Amino acid sequence: MRLFFSGSIPLIVVIIALFQKIEWRRTIKLQAREQFQQKGAWLKFALCSVIIMIGSMIVTSVLSFIPFLILLLPVAITAIVSYGSIDVMRRIRRGQEFSLKDFFPTDQLGAVIGLVFVKNIYLFLWSLLFIVPGIVKAYSYSQAMFIMNDHPGIGIDEAITRSREMMNGHKWELVILQSSFIGWIILGSLTFGILIVYIIPLYAMSMFVFYEYVKNGYLKSSQYDNIYNVY
């Protein structure tokens, strides 16, 4: 998600992806919308996201004078909230209530933060070769947090390795799915971010539905029992 919204994806790639008329992209979005059947779930998820973003900026600004924390804190917050958001999306799919505290889980904190750190190190090393390998690997590792949430206790390298295996043949599909939100990003920039806030729940749930899609294909494939190096 951060890779796409940060603009790291070359514009020509986004343009090509926009013209890919693939029916499953629409199906995933429809399935994502259908998950918000519980009254107020969409709005609550959006409001919680805004509170978290504002809170993160305030905390980061207050602690910006501490060199170590200014580097560690954004990574820790991103890791915890990413993991917590997956928990929240599972609750939404089950029709269960959720609150702001559910975005900040207390289980597996070390592993969750460690996963983000290790991923960032791997991506940095791949980016030293050239920007393209770094982008490709970012998509290869994109499902690691979902996998860790799905399998509590799984090792960091194992989660990254399984993500890489799971994304074989699906990286371009994820680029296409993410690119389909570019219109909302443009409109959001024209409305001072209001529409972007509105679309966050749909984007997040679409990524969750995509994970379920690639996971089901992975589990059915013969690759499930293969063992690869994390690199």
Salt bridges, closest charged atoms under 4 A:
GLU23 OE2 - ARG26 NH1 3.59
GLU97 OE1 - LYS44 NZ 2.96
ASP102 OD1 - LYS101 NZ 3.78
ASP150 OD1 - ARG90 NH2 3.34
ASP150 OD2 - LYS215 NZ 3.00
GLU158 OE2 - ARG162 NH2 2.99
GLU173 OE1 - HIS170 ND1 2.64
GLU212 OE1 - LYS215 NZ 3.42
